[in-house]
Amino acid sequence: MRIALCLFGYPKGSTIYAGGAYEQKFKHLFEQVMVHNPDVFIHSWDTSLEEELVNLFEPKLFVFEALMMKFQN
């Protein structure tokens, strides 16, 4: 049986850049899911994290698009 992991959305969760923090942020995911060698797919609206997330997850397919609108509080 194969497992697919689909990551999507705007992964920052903060307006503060935290380069390299995703390895710690996704620690549980790596300990519980990545050990099963899933096929990873990513769709994100944050082009600034493309290199970091692609290097970290080595996805089969990925799309990183610029966010077209900003939300107001």
C-alpha positions in Angstrom: 0.0 0.0 0.0 1.3 3.5 -0.9 0.8 6.6 1.2 0.3 10.1 -0.3 1.0 13.2 1.7 -0.6 16.4 0.3 0.7 19.7 1.7 -1.2 22.8 0.6 -1.9 26.4 1.5 0.2 29.1 3.0 2.7 27.3 5.3 4.2 30.3 7.1 1.7 30.7 9.8 3.5 33.9 10.7 4.8 37.1 9.0 8.2 36.5 10.5 10.7 34.6 8.4 12.1 31.6 10.1 14.5 30.1 7.7 15.2 26.5 8.5 12.5 26.2 11.1 10.3 23.9 9.0 12.4 20.9 9.9 11.4 21.5 13.6 7.9 22.6 12.7 7.3 19.3 10.9 9.2 17.1 13.4 6.1 15.0 14.2 5.3 14.6 10.6 8.8 13.3 9.9 8.7 10.9 12.9 5.3 9.5 12.2 4.7 9.8 8.4 7.9 10.3 6.5 9.3 7.0 7.9 6.8 5.2 5.6 8.2 6.9 2.5 5.0 8.5 1.2 4.6 10.2 -2.2 4.6 13.9 -1.3 2.7 16.5 -3.3 2.8 20.3 -2.5 0.7 23.2 -3.7 1.5 26.5 -1.9 0.9 30.2 -2.3 4.3 31.1 -0.8 7.0 31.2 -3.5 9.6 32.2 -0.9 9.6 28.8 0.7 9.8 26.7 -2.5 13.4 25.8 -2.2 13.3 25.0 1.5 10.1 22.8 1.3 11.2 21.0 -1.9 14.6 20.2 -0.3 12.9 19.1 2.9 10.1 16.9 1.5 11.5 15.9 -2.0 7.9 15.9 -3.5 6.9 14.0 -6.6 5.1 17.0 -7.9 4.8 20.6 -6.6 3.3 24.0 -7.6 4.3 27.2 -5.9 2.2 30.3 -6.9 2.3 33.9 -5.8 -0.6 34.9 -3.6 -2.9 37.0 -5.7 -4.6 39.0 -2.9 -3.9 39.9 0.6 -6.5 39.5 3.3 -7.2 42.4 5.7 -7.8 42.0 9.4 
